Amino acid sequence: MTSTASAPARAATQPRRRTSWIPRTRRQKHNLKWGLIFTSPAIVGLLVFTLAPVITSLVNSLTNVSLIGGTSRFVGFENYRQLLSDSSWWMSLSNTAILAIASVPLGLLVALGLALMLNMRVRGLSIYRVIFFLPSIVPIVAAAVVWSYVLNPQYGVLNNLLDTVGIQGPGWLSDPAWSKPALILFGLWGVGNLMIILLAGLQGVPVELKEQAMIDGAGPWARFRNVTVPFISPHLLFGLVTGLIAGFQYFTPAFVLTGANGDPAGSTLVSGVYLYSTAFYNFELGYASAIGWVLFLIIAVVSVLTFRLVGRRVYYGGAA
């Protein structure tokens, strides 16, 4: 009887598995060369305009570098420790969290409501879809300028409409109690992109399941909750995660509508505006870089928690 070879001996005699992505033949090398040539503009752009600024900001966050030049020195985590006692930073983070927590679920509900209406078979449906989607493609700065007139407490369109029904309009952008609702209202005007995504999800719900549920006696709400919502749950998760990420990066509407001071009374001082004013008004580039990295960590933690808490409840069409 021949003895069986040991495992190490068998492993030594077996040929090594080659890595599939390494070019071996002349044609593979030729394809790799021309592939790198054609993708080189994107690769160079990614390295120069994304990777290099990220590394630079990380290095700057550990120094006291100023935007107007001068000597800088390594301060370690002093900028991060300073954030812990910075009342303006905590105010901006609180305002950002309030806006994100209030605007993201409300935006999802509005976008879903519009998508449900646009999923109905009515006459002129394509025209309605264009009308509701059009605001989302308007440049956000131009839209913010227009809304500054709409929300003006003296001659704004919104308060004039309220006056016609006997309601005295509030000072939207001049009253601290109404400044955040004004920003949330402006955000709801541009839910067209999310509306289109949810509309695509609604059109992917199997019609036969709806009909079967109707035959079984399920009402409209039961069909929506037990059939429609599970099938569009991936789209809802996408809207939730991207909305939270955008919420913690909130900048342009607050900056254009209320300026970099967070007026009125600091109620619109969000983290993005505070970062901008720290870098370009106070010229504290190192401190602003630290703010940016703290925001990045917050966004990463919030995204991971969202996937952990909500992602497990998402239905992916029978996938295991």
RAURUR-V224059 format. One record per backbone hydrogen bond with DSSP energy under -1.0 kcal/mol. NH is the residue of the N-H (numbers start at 1). CO is the residue of the C=O. E is the energy in kcal/mol with one decimal. If there is no record, write none. Layout:
nh co e
NH CO E
NH CO E
//
This chain:
nh co e
10 6 -2.3
11 7 -2.5
12 8 -1.9
13 9 -1.6
14 10 -1.4
22 19 -1.1
29 25 -2.0
30 26 -2.3
31 27 -2.7
32 28 -2.4
33 29 -2.4
34 30 -2.2
35 31 -2.3
36 32 -2.4
37 33 -1.9
38 34 -2.4
39 35 -1.8
43 39 -2.5
44 40 -3.2
45 41 -2.4
46 42 -2.4
47 43 -2.4
48 44 -2.9
49 45 -2.6
50 46 -1.2
51 46 -2.6
52 47 -2.2
54 50 -1.9
55 51 -2.4
56 52 -2.6
57 53 -2.7
58 54 -1.9
59 55 -2.2
60 56 -2.9
61 57 -2.0
62 59 -1.3
63 60 -2.0
64 73 -1.5
67 283 -2.1
69 66 -1.2
75 62 -2.6
76 62 -1.4
78 75 -1.2
81 77 -2.2
82 78 -2.3
83 79 -1.2
86 83 -1.3
90 86 -1.9
91 87 -2.2
92 88 -2.5
93 89 -2.5
94 90 -2.1
95 91 -2.6
96 92 -2.3
97 93 -2.4
98 94 -2.4
99 95 -2.3
100 96 -2.5
101 97 -2.8
102 98 -2.1
103 99 -2.8
104 100 -2.0
106 102 -1.0
107 103 -2.8
108 104 -2.2
109 105 -2.2
110 106 -2.5
111 107 -2.6
112 108 -2.5
113 109 -2.6
114 110 -2.5
115 111 -2.4
116 112 -2.5
117 113 -2.0
118 114 -2.6
120 117 -1.2
122 120 -1.2
128 124 -1.7
129 125 -2.2
130 126 -1.9
131 127 -2.2
132 128 -2.4
133 129 -1.8
134 130 -2.1
136 133 -1.3
137 134 -1.5
143 139 -2.6
144 140 -2.3
145 141 -2.1
146 142 -2.1
147 143 -2.4
148 144 -1.4
150 146 -1.7
151 147 -2.5
156 152 -1.7
158 150 -1.8
160 156 -1.8
161 157 -2.1
162 158 -1.9
163 159 -2.1
164 160 -1.3
166 163 -1.4
167 162 -2.8
172 170 -1.5
175 171 -1.9
178 175 -1.6
179 175 -1.2
182 178 -1.7
183 179 -1.9
184 180 -2.5
185 181 -2.5
186 182 -2.1
187 183 -1.9
188 184 -1.9
190 187 -1.3
191 188 -1.0
195 191 -2.3
196 192 -2.2
197 193 -1.8
198 194 -2.5
199 195 -2.3
200 196 -2.2
201 197 -1.7
202 198 -2.4
203 199 -2.0
205 202 -1.2
210 206 -1.2
211 207 -2.4
212 208 -2.4
213 209 -2.4
214 210 -2.1
215 211 -2.3
216 212 -1.9
217 214 -1.3
218 213 -2.7
223 219 -2.5
224 220 -2.2
225 221 -2.6
226 222 -2.5
227 223 -1.8
228 223 -1.8
229 224 -2.7
231 227 -1.1
232 228 -1.7
236 232 -2.2
237 233 -2.5
238 234 -2.1
239 235 -2.3
240 236 -2.3
241 237 -2.7
242 238 -2.4
243 239 -1.7
244 240 -2.2
245 241 -2.3
246 242 -2.5
247 243 -2.3
248 244 -2.0
250 247 -1.2
255 251 -2.6
256 252 -2.8
257 253 -2.7
258 254 -1.9
259 255 -1.3
267 264 -1.9
268 262 -1.8
270 268 -1.5
274 270 -2.4
275 271 -2.5
276 272 -2.1
277 273 -2.7
278 274 -2.1
279 275 -2.0
280 276 -3.0
281 277 -1.5
282 277 -2.1
284 278 -2.5
285 283 -1.3
286 65 -2.1
288 284 -2.3
289 285 -2.1
290 286 -1.8
291 287 -1.9
292 288 -2.2
293 289 -2.1
294 290 -2.2
295 291 -2.3
296 292 -2.1
297 293 -2.1
298 294 -2.3
299 295 -2.7
300 296 -2.4
301 297 -2.5
302 298 -2.7
303 299 -2.4
304 300 -2.3
305 301 -2.6
306 302 -2.2
307 303 -2.3
308 304 -2.4
309 305 -2.9
310 306 -2.8
311 306 -1.2
313 310 -1.6
314 311 -1.4
//
